Amino acid sequence: MENSSPFLDTLFLLRKEECITIFSDLKEISKKEEQDAADYFETEFEKERLEFLSDQISCNKETAVWAGKILYHSAQLYLIRRDTAKNLNTLIPPYKGIRDISSILSADLSLRFLPQIVSELQVADSEDPLIILLEAILSEFHYSAIGFDVDVEKVNWEEELKDKTYRKLYLERIVENKAYKLAEIPFINKLLIAEFGLHKDAFWRELKIITEEN
């Protein structure tokens, strides 16, 4: 696939090099670019699926493209803000699909890079209205925000983590990011301690063992 557009270039660079290019203006994303991105995300999803070994979860290409567009527009809006205020809700639309394991993991192909952009936006201008829109998305897709402070107060964790594959991935990312705030939620803490077994100190010595009474 040729890198033929700012949108696709942004996606490729972020996923391969974890860096972005800021272009001179915001260009409309064509249907062809969306289709190319959908095919690209499907390929990337299949690569990552080898890590969680589940043939029950497939790529939700529509969700993956939505998240890719959120990431692209967020990155460009970091510097390009001329005449964009009235279009923020169009450029950063809320998710309107079904939130399930497939959509969560498909969106994560892009949204895992969003917390870093939000952090940069907060440094530049903590009252930027774009931050509120992006934090709302990360609160809904909080798997992509593990290690970043987002509002998860209303999450029903027993329901959220009932799928074994997703639960395993969620716990692994908590440990990888040493996300104490999540790890000290009693339900999650109990799962982590059970996973660690006798080897807790080898995995995460500093983590407290939380009980409901704590």
N, C-alpha and C positions, 0 to 999 in steps of 0.2 A: 504494500500500500504506500503510495507516495504521500509525503508530507506536503500537502498542497493548500493548506489553509491555516490561519491563526488558531482556529478552534482545535483542529487536529494536532497542530504543532504543540500546543499547550498540553494536550493530553499525553502525547508521546513523551515529551520532555519530562513532565512530572513523574510519570510512571517509570521511565527508564533512568533518568538522571536526578530526579527530585529537585528540579529547578524549573523556572518559568521564564518566558520572554514576554515583556510588556510591549504591545504593539501601539501604533500611533493613534488608532481610533477603534471603536467597537463596530465590528461588521456583523451584519445579520448572518446567522448560520443557515446554510441551505439544506434542503431535504437530502441532497446527495451526501453532504458532510455528516448529517445525522445518521444516514444508513452506513456510511463508512465507519463512523464511531461505534455504531451498534455491533457491526461485525468484529471490530477490534476488541470491544469489551467482552464479547462472547468468547473470543479466543483467549483473552487474559483470564476470564473466569474459569475456563476449562483448565488452564495451567494451575490456578490456585486451588481448584477443586481436588487436585491430586494430593494436596496437603491435608484436607479434611476428609478425604476418602468417603464421600457420599454420592451415590448415583441417584439419590432422591431429590436433590436440589439442582435446579437448572438456572441459567442466567435469565433474569428478567431484563431484556434488552431495552425496553421502554424506560424502565426505572434507571438503568445504567446511563442512558443518554440524558435523561433529566438531570441526574447528579453531575454528569460531565459538563453540562451547560451551566449548572450552578457554580461549579468550580472555575470554569473558564471566565464567566462573567465576574465572579468575585475577584479573581486575580487581576483582571483588566481594570475593574473599578477601583482597585487600590490606588491607581494613578490617574486613570481617565475619568474625570467626574464632570466635565463640561456638559451641561444640558442633560444630565442623567437623573437628577433628583425625582422628577415626575415619572420616570420609567423604572424605578427600582423594583416595584412589585411585578412588573412585566419581565424584567431581567432575572429576578430572583423569585420565581413563583413557588408557592407551597406545594408539597407533594399531594397529589390527588388520587393516587393509585391505592391498591391494597397493601398494607404493611404486613408482610410475612417474611419468613426466613430468606426466601429467594430475593425479595426486593431489598432487604437489609444488606445482604452480602453483595448484591449487584451494585447498589448505591455506594457501598464502601470502596469499590474500586477507585472512586474519585473522592468521596467525602472524607476519607482518611487524611487527605491533605488540607482539608478546610480549616481545622483548628489553627494551623500555623498562619494562615492568611488572616483569620480573625484576630490573632494575637498582634499581628503587624498593624491591622486597622485600629486596634485599641491603643497602641502606642502613638499612632499618628493623630487620632482624634477619638477619644473615648465616648463621645456623644454622637458619633456617626450613625445615622439611622440604619445603615446597611448592617451594622453589627447585630441589631435586634433581629433582623430577618434571618441572618445566618445562624445565630444562636438558637432560634426557634427550630430550624432545620436540624441542627446538631442535637437538640433535646429529643427530637423525634427519632433520629437515627444515632442514638447515643453510643452504639457499638463503635462508630467511627470516631467518637470523641473521647474514648477511654484515655485517661491521663490529662484531659483538659476539663476545666471546671464548667459543667453545664447542669441545668436543672433536671434532676431525675426523681424529684420528690414524689411524683404521682405514679411512678412505675410500680406495677405489681410484679415483683421479682419472681414469684413462683410461676406465674403465667408467662412472663417474659422468657424465662430460661427453661421452659418445660421440654423443649426440643434438645435431645442429647448432643447433636452435632453443634448447634449454635451455643449451647451451654459450655461445651468444651472450648470452642473458639473464644468465647467471651472471657472465660476464666484465664485462658492462656494470655490474652491481651492485657488483662489486669495485671498479671504477674510480670509480663514483659515490660510494662510501663510503670510498674510499682505504683499503681493507682490506689493510694491508701484510702481515699474517701469512699471509693466503691468497695474496696476490700474489707472495710470495717462496717459495712451494712450487714447486720446479723445473718440474714439468709445467705448472702454471698460468702461471708466469712466462714460459715459452717461448711459450705461446699468446698471452699479452698482448703480448709484444714483437713477435710476428709480426703481430698485429692493428694495432699502432701503426705498424709500418714505419718510414719515415724521419721520422715525426711524433711519435715517442715523447716528446720534451721538451714538445711542445704539450699532449699528453694527461696526462703524469705525469712531470715532470722528475726528481723525487726517487727514483723507483723504481729499485732496483738491478737489474742484469741478472745473474740467478743461473744458475750451471752446476751440474751434479751434484757437481762437486768442491768447491763452496762449502759 
